[in-house]
Amino acid sequence: MKKSASKPLTVEMEIPVLISREKKTHVAYAPTLELASRGDTRAQARKHFDEVVKIFFEEVIRMGTLDEVLADLEWTREDHAWRPPVEVKHVIRLPARMPVAAR
């Protein structure tokens, strides 16, 4: 009897990603997955991050640890779907005054 090919799992989600510049390198970081990547440009960092996320999910699914890993990352399961933790963003502007030595 011939085995039918299993349909690949498709996951759709929106993950908040911070892309920052560190010297000549761009870093993409997602706190909700604790994953990061880098690239010489923002686009390259984003592309590498997409690859990292794909590998991450392929591996946790292959190992059978998806539920455990996402729960450890504080994701919640609702109606058979995983939801990332809510990111609360606060921008605080603090006045800063410091003495600067005259040259």
Secondary structure, 3 states (H helix, E strand, C coil): CCCCCCCCCCCCCCCCCEEEEECCEEEEEECCCCEEEEECCHHHHHHHHHHHHHHHHHHHHHHCCHHHHHHHCCCEEECCEEECCCCCCCCCCCCCCCCCCCC
